[in-house]
Amino acid sequence: MVEKSKSKTDVAARAESKNRILNCRYCGNKVEVVMAISPSGKKRVRRICCEG
């Protein structure tokens, strides 16, 4: 007797996490993720929200 195997990836869970919006824990606004490049050429991912 062979059982029908389930998918290795849960597509519904992946879609839910993709649609979830990150909110700042300090101000509650939406958090934007941007790529910042320093003058030396080093790349860095920054989360921008309530920082000035």
C-alpha positions, 0 to 999 in steps of 0.5 A, a space after each residue: 500500500 503506497 500512500 500519496 505523498 504530500 508536497 515538500 513545500 507548503 505553497 499556502 504558507 509561502 504565499 501567506 508569508 510573502 503577503 505579510 507586511 512588516 511593521 516597525 515595532 517602535 512606530 507601527 509604520 510599514 518597513 521598507 527594505 532598500 539596498 544602500 551602497 557605501 562610497 567604497 562600493 560595499 552593498 548593505 540591505 537597510 530597513 527604513 522606517 522611523 529613522 531620519 
